[in-house]
Amino acid sequence: MNNKEIIKIKGIYKKKNNVPIIETKFFENPQPFDIPLEELLEDFENKPVSIKIEKIKLGTPIFKSVNWEMENVKEIDPDYKHCSEKGREKFLDMKFGMMIHWGIYSVLGTPESWPANATRCDREFLDVYYTLWQVFNPTEFNADEWAELAQKAGMQFFQLTSKHHDGFCMYDTKTKTWARKRYCLDHGPGVGRVDDVYINFSIMDTPFKRDILGEVIQAFRKRGLGIGFYFSHIDWNDPNFRWDPANRNFDPDYNPQNNPEDWKQFIEREKEQLRELCTNYGPIDQIFFDGTWYGLAFNEMIEIIKMCRKLQPDCMFSNRGIGAYGDFTSPERWIPKSQDDERLHGMLWQVCDPIHTSWAYIPNDKYKPLDVLLHNLVDAVAKGGTYVFAIAPMSNGKFPAQTVKHLEFFGNWLKKYGEAIYSSRPWKKYKEENKEIYFTRSKDNKFVYIINFEDFSKKIIAKDLLPEKNSKIILLGKNLELNWTINHNNELEFIVPNELVNDLKEDIAIAFKIKIK
């Protein structure tokens, strides 16, 4: 034994498929992985070695592996109340909205806070990212300009990231946590001393020192638009969330069960943040929750949700992280097959979809074509959903010119055809089979709207749609009455006058209003 070199490895010895392995971790990659012993010994061929395995804790996650919509949570406490009927009706009436991802990540032009996930970056980058609050100074931000842009785009509500996964708050929170501070504001890796500092880790710590969420809420409310915010249950900055490998303070030996005071501090901090958000800004129409800590902490989360409900009885909650306690589900970048799609769990729904590749601002990002976005809006609404454009300002607070241009198109389109979208409800079928012709109906069930993406010069044929006797078919936007007939197959037929076709082509889709029996 004295002639052997002793190699110490931290891990757990076990057999997998009858092959001896060590389950271990490396600092650069905090996820556990397996090393076959044979592979480990290859570097020591013809050299006597002895391996000593020092057992380590590989971390016990506080959450179970579930998807964010928590469809396995189907039961709710009998004392819990969902959103009021008033709030649900308002949600159903608001068909088109704006989601804004904005935070310190916009300084770098990265996809939200995901690059600050500790499993995806070098340790040196974390000290770059988590000190960006010191230079985030959006001096050209103007909440009234944002609200005016939304209103001109025909949008009915907004959602702004109050806190993304990095834990940075875009509002005036009084809660505090440990964060990182750089003493030389050159943000290159390894430049200058970086220390821990106990701060709010919010927009009020930045050079800007203004409550962005509060200003946006005030500007949108002044214009009669709906109010919402996004809130992540995840926090990759807070040391008390360090059981998560994505946290910058990740500790594989930390278990919230064995450190109840630390975990309680995190719970209380989230509770206080949501109390602030649900108390300090008046009536809120929607809260878009994200992330989860399902498992040991689910009961605590539900107690927080119950508090939010008492403070905001007319507010719609997304089901992310809370399952059946939510009021709506939120398909991300996809549209349900129908209003009965099983992935909707029988809930009201809202599609969130960025108009470019990223949720947050990235220089020279690629934008989706207008026809694709318009098709998505109509498709979602015809199936009974709401459609939300995710857009993103630059770090200075201005929206890119292409974003403004895209929104201008939708504003012009909705001025003409918005009656077929706003406050609409799904008809008995959402589209004609094998055709790009969609249907919605008015809330009072007196009218059906036809939204046509097909060649405008061709005759429109609609099955199962019988207008009321002597009723009119109106081309919206022109307020033009069109002639119609019922053909031998008992189908509705009508056509747009040829002289109008060229004028309408830039609209991509046109809509008609029909009074039904």
VEXFIMAR-106961 format. One record per residue (C-alpha): residue number from 0; x, y, z. Coordinates in Angstrom, 1 decimal, padded with zeros to 4 digits, always signed. Layout:
ATOM   n      u      v      w
ATOM NUM      X      Y      Z
...
//
This chain:
ATOM   n      u      v      w
ATOM   0 +000.0 +000.0 +000.0
ATOM   1 +002.9 +002.3 +000.8
ATOM   2 +004.1 +002.0 -002.8
ATOM   3 +000.8 +003.1 -004.2
ATOM   4 -000.3 +006.6 -005.1
ATOM   5 -003.5 +007.5 -003.4
ATOM   6 -006.1 +009.4 -005.5
ATOM   7 -008.9 +011.0 -003.6
ATOM   8 -012.2 +011.5 -005.4
ATOM   9 -015.4 +012.9 -003.9
ATOM  10 -018.4 +011.0 -005.1
ATOM  11 -020.5 +007.9 -004.6
ATOM  12 -019.4 +004.5 -005.6
ATOM  13 -022.0 +002.3 -007.3
ATOM  14 -022.5 -000.2 -010.1
ATOM  15 -024.4 +000.6 -013.2
ATOM  16 -025.1 -002.3 -015.6
ATOM  17 -022.6 -004.2 -013.5
ATOM  18 -019.8 -001.7 -014.3
ATOM  19 -018.1 +000.0 -011.3
ATOM  20 -018.6 +003.8 -011.5
ATOM  21 -018.3 +006.9 -009.4
ATOM  22 -021.0 +009.4 -009.4
ATOM  23 -019.4 +012.8 -008.9
ATOM  24 -019.4 +016.5 -009.7
ATOM  25 -017.0 +019.0 -011.1
ATOM  26 -017.1 +022.7 -010.2
ATOM  27 -017.5 +023.8 -013.8
ATOM  28 -020.4 +021.4 -014.3
ATOM  29 -022.5 +021.2 -011.1
ATOM  30 -024.8 +018.4 -012.5
ATOM  31 -023.9 +014.9 -011.2
ATOM  32 -022.4 +012.6 -013.8
ATOM  33 -020.9 +009.1 -013.9
ATOM  34 -017.2 +008.1 -014.4
ATOM  35 -016.5 +004.4 -015.1
ATOM  36 -013.6 +003.3 -012.9
ATOM  37 -011.9 +001.6 -015.8
ATOM  38 -011.9 +005.0 -017.7
ATOM  39 -010.6 +006.8 -014.7
ATOM  40 -007.6 +004.4 -014.3
ATOM  41 -006.5 +004.6 -018.0
ATOM  42 -004.2 +007.5 -017.2
ATOM  43 -002.4 +005.4 -014.6
ATOM  44 -001.6 +002.4 -016.7
ATOM  45 +001.4 +000.4 -015.3
ATOM  46 +001.4 +002.7 -012.2
ATOM  47 +000.1 +001.3 -008.9
ATOM  48 -002.6 +003.5 -007.5
ATOM  49 -005.3 +003.3 -004.8
ATOM  50 -008.5 +005.2 -005.2
ATOM  51 -010.1 +006.6 -002.0
ATOM  52 -013.7 +007.7 -002.5
ATOM  53 -014.8 +010.4 -000.1
ATOM  54 -018.6 +010.3 +000.0
ATOM  55 -020.3 +013.6 -000.8
ATOM  56 -023.9 +014.8 -000.8
ATOM  57 -025.1 +015.3 -004.4
ATOM  58 -027.9 +017.7 -003.3
ATOM  59 -031.5 +016.9 -002.7
ATOM  60 -033.7 +019.1 -004.9
ATOM  61 -036.6 +020.8 -003.2
ATOM  62 -038.7 +020.4 -006.3
ATOM  63 -039.9 +017.4 -008.2
ATOM  64 -039.3 +017.1 -011.9
ATOM  65 -042.6 +018.5 -013.4
ATOM  66 -043.4 +020.8 -016.2
ATOM  67 -044.1 +024.4 -015.4
ATOM  68 -047.9 +024.1 -016.0
ATOM  69 -048.3 +021.7 -013.1
ATOM  70 -051.1 +019.7 -014.7
ATOM  71 -050.6 +017.0 -012.0
ATOM  72 -051.9 +019.6 -009.5
ATOM  73 -055.6 +019.2 -010.2
ATOM  74 -057.2 +019.6 -006.8
ATOM  75 -057.4 +022.9 -004.8
ATOM  76 -058.1 +023.7 -001.2
ATOM  77 -061.8 +024.2 -000.6
ATOM  78 -061.1 +027.7 +000.9
ATOM  79 -059.4 +028.9 -002.3
ATOM  80 -061.2 +031.2 -004.8
ATOM  81 -060.3 +031.6 -008.4
ATOM  82 -060.5 +034.9 -010.2
ATOM  83 -063.9 +036.6 -010.1
ATOM  84 -066.3 +036.4 -013.0
ATOM  85 -065.7 +040.1 -013.6
ATOM  86 -062.0 +039.4 -014.0
ATOM  87 -062.6 +036.3 -016.3
ATOM  88 -064.8 +038.3 -018.6
ATOM  89 -062.3 +041.1 -018.9
ATOM  90 -059.6 +038.5 -019.7
ATOM  91 -061.8 +037.0 -022.4
ATOM  92 -062.5 +040.5 -023.9
ATOM  93 -058.8 +041.5 -024.0
ATOM  94 -057.6 +039.5 -027.1
ATOM  95 -054.3 +041.2 -028.0
ATOM  96 -051.6 +042.3 -025.6
ATOM  97 -047.9 +043.1 -025.1
ATOM  98 -045.3 +041.2 -023.0
ATOM  99 -042.1 +043.1 -022.3
ATOM 100 -038.9 +041.3 -021.2
ATOM 101 -036.6 +044.0 -019.8
ATOM 102 -033.8 +043.9 -017.2
ATOM 103 -030.1 +044.2 -016.7
ATOM 104 -029.6 +041.5 -019.4
ATOM 105 -030.5 +044.2 -022.0
ATOM 106 -027.2 +045.9 -021.3
ATOM 107 -025.4 +042.8 -022.9
ATOM 108 -028.1 +042.1 -025.5
ATOM 109 -028.6 +038.5 -024.3
ATOM 110 -031.6 +036.2 -024.3
ATOM 111 -033.1 +037.4 -021.0
ATOM 112 -031.3 +036.2 -017.9
ATOM 113 -030.6 +032.7 -019.2
ATOM 114 -026.9 +033.3 -019.8
ATOM 115 -026.6 +033.9 -016.1
ATOM 116 -027.7 +030.3 -015.4
ATOM 117 -024.7 +029.0 -013.5
ATOM 118 -024.9 +025.7 -015.4
ATOM 119 -024.4 +027.5 -018.7
ATOM 120 -021.6 +029.9 -018.1
ATOM 121 -018.1 +030.2 -016.7
ATOM 122 -017.8 +031.4 -013.1
ATOM 123 -016.1 +034.6 -014.2
ATOM 124 -019.2 +035.6 -016.2
ATOM 125 -021.4 +035.5 -013.2
ATOM 126 -019.5 +038.4 -011.7
ATOM 127 -019.9 +040.3 -014.9
ATOM 128 -023.6 +039.6 -015.2
ATOM 129 -024.6 +040.1 -011.5
ATOM 130 -022.9 +043.5 -011.3
ATOM 131 -024.7 +044.9 -014.4
ATOM 132 -027.1 +046.7 -012.1
ATOM 133 -024.4 +049.2 -011.5
ATOM 134 -024.4 +050.4 -015.1
ATOM 135 -028.1 +049.8 -016.1
ATOM 136 -029.3 +053.4 -016.8
ATOM 137 -032.1 +053.6 -019.3
ATOM 138 -032.2 +057.4 -019.6
ATOM 139 -034.4 +057.4 -022.7
ATOM 140 -037.2 +055.3 -021.1
ATOM 141 -040.6 +057.0 -021.3
ATOM 142 -043.6 +055.1 -020.0
ATOM 143 -046.0 +057.3 -021.9
ATOM 144 -044.3 +056.5 -025.2
ATOM 145 -044.6 +052.8 -024.4
ATOM 146 -048.3 +053.1 -023.6
ATOM 147 -048.9 +055.2 -026.7
ATOM 148 -047.1 +052.6 -028.8
ATOM 149 -049.3 +049.9 -027.4
ATOM 150 -052.5 +051.9 -028.0
ATOM 151 -051.6 +052.7 -031.6
ATOM 152 -050.8 +049.0 -032.1
ATOM 153 -054.3 +048.1 -031.0
ATOM 154 -053.1 +046.3 -027.9
ATOM 155 -055.4 +046.1 -024.9
ATOM 156 -053.0 +045.3 -022.1
ATOM 157 -049.4 +044.8 -021.1
ATOM 158 -047.2 +042.5 -019.0
ATOM 159 -043.8 +043.6 -017.8
ATOM 160 -041.1 +041.4 -016.2
ATOM 161 -041.2 +042.6 -012.5
ATOM 162 -038.6 +039.9 -011.8
ATOM 163 -037.0 +037.4 -014.1
ATOM 164 -035.0 +034.3 -013.1
ATOM 165 -031.9 +036.4 -012.2
ATOM 166 -033.8 +037.9 -009.2
ATOM 167 -033.4 +041.5 -010.3
ATOM 168 -036.5 +043.5 -009.6
ATOM 169 -037.8 +046.2 -012.0
ATOM 170 -039.8 +047.9 -009.4
ATOM 171 -039.3 +049.5 -006.0
ATOM 172 -039.1 +046.5 -003.7
ATOM 173 -038.1 +047.0 +000.0
ATOM 174 -036.9 +043.4 +000.2
ATOM 175 -033.1 +042.8 +000.4
ATOM 176 -030.7 +040.1 -000.5
ATOM 177 -027.0 +039.5 -001.0
ATOM 178 -025.8 +040.6 -004.5
ATOM 179 -022.4 +041.4 -006.2
ATOM 180 -020.8 +044.8 -006.5
ATOM 181 -017.9 +045.7 -008.7
ATOM 182 -015.4 +048.4 -007.6
ATOM 183 -014.1 +049.0 -011.0
ATOM 184 -016.9 +049.5 -013.6
ATOM 185 -015.0 +047.9 -016.5
ATOM 186 -017.1 +044.8 -016.9
ATOM 187 -014.5 +042.5 -018.4
ATOM 188 -014.1 +039.1 -016.6
ATOM 189 -011.6 +039.3 -013.8
ATOM 190 -011.4 +043.2 -013.9
ATOM 191 -011.5 +044.9 -010.5
ATOM 192 -012.5 +043.7 -007.0
ATOM 193 -016.0 +042.2 -006.7
ATOM 194 -017.6 +041.8 -003.3
ATOM 195 -020.9 +040.8 -001.7
ATOM 196 -023.3 +043.6 -000.8
ATOM 197 -026.7 +043.5 +000.9
ATOM 198 -029.1 +045.5 -001.3
ATOM 199 -032.6 +045.5 -002.7
ATOM 200 -031.1 +044.2 -006.0
ATOM 201 -033.7 +046.3 -007.9
ATOM 202 -034.0 +049.2 -010.3
ATOM 203 -033.7 +051.5 -007.3
ATOM 204 -030.1 +050.5 -006.8
ATOM 205 -029.1 +051.4 -010.3
ATOM 206 -028.0 +054.9 -011.5
ATOM 207 -031.6 +055.3 -012.9
ATOM 208 -033.4 +055.0 -009.5
ATOM 209 -036.9 +055.1 -010.8
ATOM 210 -039.7 +052.6 -010.4
ATOM 211 -040.1 +051.4 -014.0
ATOM 212 -043.0 +049.0 -013.4
ATOM 213 -044.9 +051.7 -011.4
ATOM 214 -044.4 +054.3 -014.2
ATOM 215 -045.6 +051.8 -016.9
ATOM 216 -048.7 +050.9 -014.9
ATOM 217 -049.6 +054.5 -014.4
ATOM 218 -049.1 +055.3 -018.2
ATOM 219 -051.2 +052.3 -019.4
ATOM 220 -053.9 +052.8 -016.8
ATOM 221 -054.3 +056.5 -017.8
ATOM 222 -055.2 +055.2 -021.3
ATOM 223 -057.7 +052.6 -020.1
ATOM 224 -055.4 +049.7 -021.0
ATOM 225 -055.1 +046.5 -019.0
ATOM 226 -052.4 +046.0 -016.3
ATOM 227 -050.3 +042.9 -015.9
ATOM 228 -046.9 +041.8 -014.8
ATOM 229 -044.6 +038.8 -015.1
ATOM 230 -043.1 +037.3 -011.9
ATOM 231 -040.6 +034.4 -011.7
ATOM 232 -040.7 +032.0 -008.7
ATOM 233 -037.0 +031.2 -009.5
ATOM 234 -034.1 +033.3 -008.2
ATOM 235 -030.6 +032.5 -009.3
ATOM 236 -029.0 +035.3 -007.3
ATOM 237 -030.5 +034.8 -003.8
ATOM 238 -028.1 +032.6 -001.7
ATOM 239 -031.1 +031.1 +000.0
ATOM 240 -032.1 +029.5 -003.3
ATOM 241 -028.7 +027.8 -003.6
ATOM 242 -030.0 +024.3 -003.9
ATOM 243 -030.7 +025.1 -007.6
ATOM 244 -027.6 +024.3 -009.7
ATOM 245 -028.4 +027.4 -011.8
ATOM 246 -028.0 +029.7 -008.8
ATOM 247 -024.7 +031.6 -008.7
ATOM 248 -024.2 +030.4 -005.1
ATOM 249 -025.0 +026.7 -005.8
ATOM 250 -024.1 +024.5 -002.9
ATOM 251 -024.6 +020.7 -003.5
ATOM 252 -024.4 +020.2 +000.3
ATOM 253 -027.3 +022.6 +000.9
ATOM 254 -030.6 +021.1 +001.7
ATOM 255 -033.5 +023.4 +002.6
ATOM 256 -034.8 +020.7 +005.0
ATOM 257 -031.6 +020.9 +007.0
ATOM 258 -031.4 +024.7 +006.7
ATOM 259 -035.0 +025.8 +007.5
ATOM 260 -034.1 +029.3 +008.5
ATOM 261 -032.3 +030.1 +005.2
ATOM 262 -035.2 +028.6 +003.2
ATOM 263 -037.7 +030.5 +005.3
ATOM 264 -035.9 +033.8 +004.5
ATOM 265 -036.4 +033.0 +000.8
ATOM 266 -040.1 +032.2 +001.2
ATOM 267 -040.7 +035.3 +003.2
ATOM 268 -038.8 +037.4 +000.6
ATOM 269 -041.0 +036.1 -002.3
ATOM 270 -044.1 +036.6 -000.2
ATOM 271 -043.2 +040.2 +000.6
ATOM 272 -042.4 +040.9 -003.1
ATOM 273 -045.7 +039.7 -004.2
ATOM 274 -047.5 +041.5 -001.4
ATOM 275 -045.8 +044.7 -002.6
ATOM 276 -046.8 +044.1 -006.2
ATOM 277 -050.4 +043.2 -005.3
ATOM 278 -050.8 +046.2 -002.9
ATOM 279 -048.8 +049.1 -004.2
ATOM 280 -050.0 +049.4 -007.8
ATOM 281 -053.8 +049.3 -007.7
ATOM 282 -056.0 +046.7 -009.4
ATOM 283 -054.0 +044.2 -011.5
ATOM 284 -055.7 +042.3 -014.4
ATOM 285 -053.1 +039.6 -014.9
ATOM 286 -050.1 +038.0 -013.2
ATOM 287 -048.0 +035.8 -015.4
ATOM 288 -046.2 +033.5 -013.0
ATOM 289 -043.2 +031.5 -014.3
ATOM 290 -041.1 +028.7 -012.8
ATOM 291 -041.8 +026.5 -009.8
ATOM 292 -040.5 +025.0 -006.6
ATOM 293 -042.9 +022.2 -006.5
ATOM 294 -042.3 +019.6 -003.8
ATOM 295 -041.3 +020.5 -000.3
ATOM 296 -042.2 +024.1 -000.8
ATOM 297 -045.5 +023.8 -002.7
ATOM 298 -047.6 +024.4 +000.4
ATOM 299 -045.8 +027.6 +001.1
ATOM 300 -046.2 +028.7 -002.5
ATOM 301 -050.0 +028.1 -002.4
ATOM 302 -050.2 +030.2 +000.8
ATOM 303 -048.5 +033.0 -001.0
ATOM 304 -051.0 +032.6 -003.9
ATOM 305 -053.9 +032.7 -001.5
ATOM 306 -052.5 +036.0 -000.2
ATOM 307 -052.3 +037.4 -003.7
ATOM 308 -055.9 +036.3 -004.4
ATOM 309 -057.2 +038.1 -001.3
ATOM 310 -055.4 +041.3 -002.4
ATOM 311 -056.4 +041.0 -006.1
ATOM 312 -059.8 +039.1 -006.3
ATOM 313 -060.3 +040.2 -010.0
ATOM 314 -056.8 +039.2 -011.2
ATOM 315 -056.2 +036.3 -013.5
ATOM 316 -053.2 +034.1 -012.5
ATOM 317 -051.3 +031.9 -014.9
ATOM 318 -051.0 +028.3 -013.9
ATOM 319 -047.2 +028.1 -014.1
ATOM 320 -045.9 +026.7 -010.8
ATOM 321 -049.4 +026.5 -009.3
ATOM 322 -051.4 +024.2 -011.5
ATOM 323 -055.2 +024.2 -010.8
ATOM 324 -054.8 +027.2 -008.6
ATOM 325 -054.2 +029.2 -011.8
ATOM 326 -056.9 +030.8 -013.9
ATOM 327 -055.3 +030.5 -017.3
ATOM 328 -052.6 +028.5 -019.1
ATOM 329 -050.0 +030.0 -021.3
ATOM 330 -048.8 +028.1 -024.4
ATOM 331 -045.4 +029.4 -025.3
ATOM 332 -044.5 +029.8 -029.0
ATOM 333 -047.3 +027.4 -030.0
ATOM 334 -051.0 +027.6 -030.7
ATOM 335 -053.5 +024.9 -029.6
ATOM 336 -054.9 +022.6 -032.3
ATOM 337 -058.4 +023.6 -031.2
ATOM 338 -060.2 +025.1 -028.2
ATOM 339 -060.6 +021.5 -026.9
ATOM 340 -056.8 +020.8 -027.1
ATOM 341 -056.0 +018.5 -024.1
ATOM 342 -052.8 +020.5 -023.5
ATOM 343 -055.0 +023.4 -022.3
ATOM 344 -056.2 +021.3 -019.3
ATOM 345 -059.7 +022.8 -019.8
ATOM 346 -058.5 +026.3 -018.8
ATOM 347 -058.7 +029.7 -020.4
ATOM 348 -055.5 +030.4 -022.4
ATOM 349 -053.2 +033.0 -023.6
ATOM 350 -050.4 +032.4 -026.2
ATOM 351 -047.2 +034.2 -025.6
ATOM 352 -045.0 +034.6 -028.6
ATOM 353 -042.0 +036.8 -029.4
ATOM 354 -042.2 +038.8 -032.6
ATOM 355 -038.5 +038.0 -033.1
ATOM 356 -036.3 +035.0 -032.1
ATOM 357 -035.6 +036.1 -028.6
ATOM 358 -037.8 +037.3 -025.7
ATOM 359 -035.4 +040.0 -024.8
ATOM 360 -033.5 +042.6 -026.9
ATOM 361 -030.7 +041.1 -029.1
ATOM 362 -028.9 +043.3 -031.6
ATOM 363 -029.9 +042.4 -035.2
ATOM 364 -032.5 +039.9 -034.1
ATOM 365 -034.5 +038.2 -036.8
ATOM 366 -038.2 +039.3 -036.9
ATOM 367 -041.1 +037.0 -037.9
ATOM 368 -042.9 +038.0 -041.1
ATOM 369 -046.1 +040.1 -040.6
ATOM 370 -048.3 +037.5 -042.4
ATOM 371 -047.1 +034.8 -039.9
ATOM 372 -047.8 +037.0 -036.9
ATOM 373 -051.2 +038.1 -038.2
ATOM 374 -052.1 +034.5 -038.9
ATOM 375 -051.1 +033.5 -035.4
ATOM 376 -053.2 +036.3 -033.9
ATOM 377 -056.3 +035.3 -035.9
ATOM 378 -055.8 +031.6 -035.4
ATOM 379 -055.5 +032.0 -031.6
ATOM 380 -058.5 +034.3 -031.3
ATOM 381 -060.7 +032.1 -033.5
ATOM 382 -060.0 +029.2 -031.2
ATOM 383 -061.0 +031.2 -028.1
ATOM 384 -057.6 +032.3 -026.9
ATOM 385 -055.7 +035.5 -026.4
ATOM 386 -052.5 +036.4 -028.3
ATOM 387 -049.6 +038.3 -026.7
ATOM 388 -046.7 +039.8 -028.6
ATOM 389 -043.4 +039.5 -026.7
ATOM 390 -041.4 +042.6 -027.6
ATOM 391 -038.3 +044.0 -026.0
ATOM 392 -036.7 +047.5 -025.5
ATOM 393 -033.0 +048.2 -025.8
ATOM 394 -031.0 +049.0 -022.7
ATOM 395 -031.7 +052.7 -023.2
ATOM 396 -035.5 +052.2 -022.9
ATOM 397 -036.3 +052.7 -026.6
ATOM 398 -037.9 +050.0 -028.8
ATOM 399 -036.0 +049.0 -032.0
ATOM 400 -037.3 +050.7 -035.2
ATOM 401 -038.4 +047.3 -036.6
ATOM 402 -040.5 +046.6 -033.6
ATOM 403 -042.3 +049.9 -034.0
ATOM 404 -042.8 +049.2 -037.7
ATOM 405 -044.3 +045.8 -037.0
ATOM 406 -046.7 +047.3 -034.4
ATOM 407 -047.7 +050.0 -036.7
ATOM 408 -049.0 +047.4 -039.2
ATOM 409 -051.1 +045.7 -036.5
ATOM 410 -052.5 +049.1 -035.4
ATOM 411 -053.6 +049.9 -038.9
ATOM 412 -055.1 +046.4 -039.4
ATOM 413 -057.0 +046.4 -036.2
ATOM 414 -058.4 +049.9 -036.9
ATOM 415 -060.1 +048.3 -039.9
ATOM 416 -060.9 +044.8 -038.7
ATOM 417 -060.6 +044.9 -034.9
ATOM 418 -064.3 +044.3 -034.4
ATOM 419 -063.7 +040.7 -035.5
ATOM 420 -061.1 +040.3 -032.8
ATOM 421 -061.9 +042.4 -029.7
ATOM 422 -064.3 +040.9 -027.2
ATOM 423 -065.0 +038.1 -029.7
ATOM 424 -065.9 +034.6 -028.8
ATOM 425 -065.3 +031.4 -030.8
ATOM 426 -068.0 +030.3 -033.2
ATOM 427 -069.0 +026.6 -033.6
ATOM 428 -066.0 +026.1 -035.9
ATOM 429 -062.9 +028.2 -036.0
ATOM 430 -062.1 +027.8 -039.7
ATOM 431 -063.1 +026.3 -043.0
ATOM 432 -061.5 +022.9 -043.6
ATOM 433 -058.5 +023.1 -045.9
ATOM 434 -058.9 +026.9 -046.3
ATOM 435 -057.4 +029.9 -044.6
ATOM 436 -060.8 +031.3 -043.7
ATOM 437 -061.4 +031.9 -040.0
ATOM 438 -064.5 +032.6 -037.9
ATOM 439 -065.2 +034.5 -034.7
ATOM 440 -068.5 +035.6 -033.2
ATOM 441 -069.7 +038.6 -031.3
ATOM 442 -070.0 +038.4 -027.5
ATOM 443 -073.8 +038.8 -027.8
ATOM 444 -074.0 +036.0 -030.4
ATOM 445 -075.7 +038.2 -033.0
ATOM 446 -072.9 +038.4 -035.5
ATOM 447 -070.3 +036.0 -037.1
ATOM 448 -067.1 +037.4 -038.5
ATOM 449 -065.3 +035.9 -041.4
ATOM 450 -061.5 +036.6 -041.6
ATOM 451 -060.1 +035.7 -045.0
ATOM 452 -056.5 +035.0 -045.8
ATOM 453 -057.3 +033.5 -049.2
ATOM 454 -057.0 +035.2 -052.6
ATOM 455 -059.2 +038.3 -052.2
ATOM 456 -060.3 +038.1 -055.8
ATOM 457 -061.9 +034.7 -055.4
ATOM 458 -065.4 +033.9 -054.3
ATOM 459 -065.7 +033.2 -050.6
ATOM 460 -067.7 +030.1 -049.8
ATOM 461 -068.7 +029.4 -046.2
ATOM 462 -070.4 +026.2 -045.1
ATOM 463 -072.8 +026.0 -042.1
ATOM 464 -073.2 +029.8 -042.1
ATOM 465 -076.7 +031.0 -042.8
ATOM 466 -077.3 +034.8 -042.5
ATOM 467 -080.5 +036.1 -041.2
ATOM 468 -083.0 +036.9 -043.9
ATOM 469 -082.5 +040.4 -045.4
ATOM 470 -079.3 +040.8 -043.3
ATOM 471 -076.2 +042.4 -044.7
ATOM 472 -072.6 +041.2 -045.2
ATOM 473 -070.3 +044.1 -044.4
ATOM 474 -066.7 +044.4 -045.4
ATOM 475 -065.1 +045.9 -042.3
ATOM 476 -062.8 +048.8 -042.8
ATOM 477 -064.8 +050.0 -045.8
ATOM 478 -068.2 +049.6 -044.2
ATOM 479 -069.3 +048.3 -047.6
ATOM 480 -072.4 +046.2 -048.0
ATOM 481 -071.8 +043.1 -050.2
ATOM 482 -074.3 +041.0 -052.1
ATOM 483 -074.6 +037.3 -051.1
ATOM 484 -076.4 +034.2 -052.1
ATOM 485 -077.0 +030.6 -050.8
ATOM 486 -075.8 +028.1 -053.4
ATOM 487 -077.2 +024.7 -054.3
ATOM 488 -075.1 +023.1 -051.5
ATOM 489 -076.7 +025.4 -049.0
ATOM 490 -073.4 +027.3 -048.6
ATOM 491 -073.0 +031.0 -048.3
ATOM 492 -071.3 +032.7 -051.3
ATOM 493 -070.1 +036.3 -051.8
ATOM 494 -067.2 +038.1 -053.4
ATOM 495 -065.2 +041.3 -053.0
ATOM 496 -065.7 +043.8 -055.8
ATOM 497 -062.8 +043.6 -058.2
ATOM 498 -062.0 +047.3 -058.0
ATOM 499 -061.2 +046.9 -054.3
ATOM 500 -058.9 +043.9 -054.5
ATOM 501 -055.6 +045.7 -055.2
ATOM 502 -056.3 +048.3 -052.5
ATOM 503 -056.7 +045.5 -049.9
ATOM 504 -053.7 +043.3 -050.7
ATOM 505 -051.4 +045.0 -048.2
ATOM 506 -053.8 +044.1 -045.4
ATOM 507 -052.9 +040.3 -045.7
ATOM 508 -056.3 +039.4 -044.4
ATOM 509 -059.7 +041.1 -044.5
ATOM 510 -062.8 +040.6 -042.3
ATOM 511 -066.5 +040.6 -042.9
ATOM 512 -069.5 +040.9 -040.5
ATOM 513 -072.7 +038.9 -040.9
ATOM 514 -075.9 +038.9 -038.8
ATOM 515 -076.9 +035.3 -038.2
ATOM 516 -080.2 +033.5 -037.4
//
